[in-house]
Amino acid sequence: MLEKVLSFFGIGNVSTSSGVKGRRKYVRHQAVNADVMIDGKKYIAYDWSLGGVSFDIEGNNTIKVGDKLQVIIKFNFVNNDITISQNAHVVRAVGSTCAAEFEPLPQPVRQEFDRVLETLYTQSFIDSQVSV
């Protein structure tokens, strides 16, 4: 639980490189209860950031590096769901894993990601209080 909270703030065991040149631009978050939809097909999300999303493409060999996609991420929370649609392009497709980098985020999409983060903060806080 503490690791979730720390990673949310970009502290602790997050997926960032230690070198300055290899450092990620955005903190990555585990895709807890999140799915990715592309062309009506649902995929399991691994992680996401304000810069992109990685997901499982097991059994789909049509997604290739350089493809432009309309990515829909659906976050499933206890009290509500948040769905975000964003244009992206594939930067990695190796084996069953795909990574797509978002095009620059318009303000309304950025606000939806902020809502996701606020919901994650709230849910983490409630979980920490219930488990005590």
C-alpha positions as CSV (number, residue, x, y, z in Angstrom):
1,M,0.0,0.0,0.0
2,L,2.7,2.4,0.9
3,E,4.5,1.6,-2.3
4,K,1.3,2.6,-4.3
5,V,1.2,6.0,-2.5
6,L,4.9,6.6,-3.0
7,S,4.8,5.7,-6.7
8,F,1.9,8.0,-7.1
9,F,4.1,10.9,-6.0
10,G,7.0,9.6,-8.1
11,I,9.0,8.4,-5.0
12,G,10.2,4.9,-4.5
13,N,10.0,1.9,-6.8
14,V,8.6,3.5,-10.0
15,S,9.6,2.7,-13.5
16,T,12.2,5.4,-14.1
17,S,15.7,5.1,-15.3
18,S,18.5,6.3,-13.0
19,G,20.4,8.1,-15.7
20,V,19.5,11.7,-16.6
21,K,19.4,11.0,-20.4
22,G,17.2,7.9,-19.9
23,R,14.9,9.5,-17.3
24,R,11.2,9.3,-18.2
25,K,9.3,12.5,-18.8
26,Y,6.3,11.4,-16.8
27,V,5.8,9.1,-13.8
28,R,4.3,5.8,-14.7
29,H,1.4,4.3,-12.8
30,Q,0.3,0.8,-12.5
31,A,-2.9,0.3,-14.5
32,V,-5.0,-0.9,-11.6
33,N,-8.5,-1.9,-13.0
34,A,-7.8,-0.3,-16.4
35,D,-8.4,-1.6,-19.9
36,V,-7.4,-0.3,-23.3
37,M,-9.8,-0.3,-26.2
38,I,-8.5,-0.1,-29.8
39,D,-10.9,-0.5,-32.7
40,G,-13.5,-2.1,-30.4
41,K,-11.1,-4.7,-29.1
42,K,-10.3,-4.8,-25.3
43,Y,-6.7,-5.2,-24.0
44,I,-5.3,-5.4,-20.5
45,A,-3.4,-2.3,-19.6
46,Y,0.0,-2.7,-17.8
47,D,0.9,0.8,-16.9
48,W,0.2,4.4,-18.0
49,S,1.5,7.9,-17.7
50,L,0.6,11.3,-19.1
51,G,2.9,10.4,-22.0
52,G,1.5,7.0,-23.0
53,V,0.3,3.6,-22.1
54,S,1.5,0.0,-22.3
55,F,-0.8,-2.9,-22.7
56,D,-1.0,-6.6,-23.6
57,I,-1.7,-7.4,-27.3
58,E,-1.5,-11.2,-27.0
59,G,-2.8,-12.7,-30.2
60,N,-2.9,-9.5,-32.2
61,N,-0.2,-9.3,-34.7
62,T,-1.7,-6.4,-36.7
63,I,-0.4,-3.6,-34.4
64,K,3.0,-2.4,-35.5
65,V,5.5,0.2,-34.5
66,G,4.6,3.6,-36.1
67,D,0.8,2.8,-36.3
68,K,-1.4,5.7,-35.3
69,L,-4.2,4.7,-32.9
70,Q,-7.2,6.1,-31.2
71,V,-6.6,4.7,-27.7
72,I,-9.5,4.5,-25.2
73,I,-8.5,3.8,-21.6
74,K,-11.3,2.8,-19.2
75,F,-10.5,3.1,-15.5
76,N,-12.9,1.0,-13.4
77,F,-13.3,2.4,-9.9
78,V,-15.7,1.3,-7.1
79,N,-18.0,4.4,-7.4
80,N,-17.4,5.4,-11.0
81,D,-15.6,4.7,-14.2
82,I,-13.5,7.2,-16.1
83,T,-13.0,6.8,-19.8
84,I,-10.3,8.7,-21.7
85,S,-9.9,8.8,-25.4
86,Q,-6.6,10.0,-26.9
87,N,-4.6,9.8,-30.2
88,A,-1.3,7.9,-29.9
89,H,1.3,6.2,-32.0
90,V,3.0,2.8,-31.3
91,V,6.6,3.1,-30.2
92,R,7.1,-0.5,-29.2
93,A,5.4,-3.8,-30.1
94,V,7.5,-6.8,-28.9
95,G,6.0,-10.2,-28.2
96,S,2.7,-9.6,-26.4
97,T,3.5,-6.1,-25.2
98,C,2.7,-2.8,-26.9
99,A,3.6,0.7,-25.9
100,A,1.9,3.7,-27.4
101,E,3.0,7.3,-26.9
102,F,0.2,9.9,-26.7
103,E,0.0,12.9,-29.0
104,P,0.1,16.2,-27.0
105,L,-2.8,16.1,-24.5
106,P,-5.5,18.6,-24.9
107,Q,-6.6,20.3,-21.7
108,P,-9.9,18.3,-21.3
109,V,-7.9,15.0,-21.5
110,R,-5.3,16.3,-19.1
111,Q,-8.2,17.1,-16.7
112,E,-9.6,13.6,-17.0
113,F,-6.1,12.1,-16.1
114,D,-6.1,14.5,-13.1
115,R,-9.5,13.0,-12.1
116,V,-8.0,9.5,-12.4
117,L,-5.1,10.5,-10.2
118,E,-7.4,12.1,-7.6
119,T,-9.6,9.0,-7.6
120,L,-6.5,6.8,-7.1
121,Y,-5.4,9.1,-4.2
122,T,-8.8,8.9,-2.6
123,Q,-9.1,5.2,-3.0
124,S,-5.6,4.6,-1.6
125,F,-6.4,6.8,1.4
126,I,-9.6,4.9,2.1
127,D,-7.9,1.5,1.7
128,S,-5.2,2.6,4.2
129,Q,-7.8,3.6,6.7
130,V,-9.8,0.4,6.3
131,S,-6.8,-1.9,6.7
132,V,-5.7,-0.3,10.0
